Amino acid sequence: MKNDEVSILTHPHDAYFRWIFSRIACVISFLVEYLEFKSADVKIEAIPLDTVLSGDDLKGRKSDSFFRIRLQDLSVFVYLLLEHKSGKSRRAPFQILNYLAPIYWKLSEGVKKEGDKAELVIPAIVYHGKTEWDIPTNLIDLIAVPPGMEFLREFGVNFRYKVVDLVRDSFQSIKGILPLRLGLRLLKAGNKQDLEIAWNLTLGEFEKEIEKMTGDELEHEFKTPMIYSVQGMRMAKRDLVRIIEDKIPGEGRNMAKTWFEKELDERYAKGLLEGKLEGKLEGKLEGKLEGKLEGKLEGELEGELNGLVFSINLRFGPDADELIQKIREIRDVETVHKVQRFIGQSKDLKEFKKLLSKL
């Protein structure tokens, strides 16, 4: 598979990040907690970057999330360009510039007469690497100015970007509504102990809210974080079930057990390898080349299908459950890869279903 066709499966952090911020309530909560907006001031619309950019402008530009924010009291718009980083690069501010330049060029189409101005784009990074973010947040600080000629600094390209550094922030200091708070804490978690802290802390803080949820609401709220924790972060299934049973009695306990028994049987992590190995061994024992090949291909298909189901659940959540049976009817790896590409090409579940209907 080509680099530009890498599936969500190979980037669980990116996929989970996009899931968090596919929920407009999480975007509003992020603006309130980290950019000092007032929730009553904004109306938010998530828009694909290709609604602003097109053609050559989109090449190499795959921003994680892009939003148009209406400031209701002022009847004006600003934009939020939100990037997810799990590693540091001193080129990151230049990558943001690579996004901003064509966006502002497009927005400048509204600048036609004196007094007209392009709408503001706010760039922000959510970071959860191994060490704290220590890269300058003003672009000009990464541009060389000749010694003794500081007066030239004002001519350099400059902007400031916001960094939410989950490495520096403690679990307790991460705020927001339930899905945002749990989401950012799980992204911050780097090991088994951290994952348990993230789950226990968040479920404890929202205990009263969770008690009022129905089974369907619990599944909608926690199914994708559970998938990410177990299959994306390799949290032990039994450890997460224990936490769910302790913190979410009744409906939550049933939801967790039912879901794990149904889907999270760890085939995603093992299916491809085990399937290939089993096929090879059976073929070898039978002493037939056909047996080896058939077993290998069946094992590969099963592993690929398990990965595809994981990707769909991670990207679209419980609303995609009705599609899973159809997906499991696929009988060739090439079609699985095609559907994986559909996931990345779709801005929402409706568009994904439309692409699937063409198979």
Protein Blocks (a to p, Z undefined) as FASTA:
>chain_A
ZZklccfklmmmlmmmmmmmmpmklmmmmmmmmnopafklpccddddfklmggcjllgop
acfbdcddddfklopacdddddddfbdcfklmmmmmmmmmmmmmmmmmmmmbghiacddd
ddddddddfbdcfbdfbfklmcccdehilmmmmmpccdddddddfklpcfklpgcdfklm
mmmmmmmpmbfklmmmmmmmmmmmmmmmmmmpcfklmmmmmmmmmmmmmmmnopafklmm
mmmmmmmghjlmmmmmmmmmmmmnolmmmmmmmmmmmmmmmmmmnopaklmmmmmmmmmm
mmmmmmmmmmmmmmnommlmmmmmmmmmpcbfklmmmmmmmmmmpmbfklmmmmmmmZZ
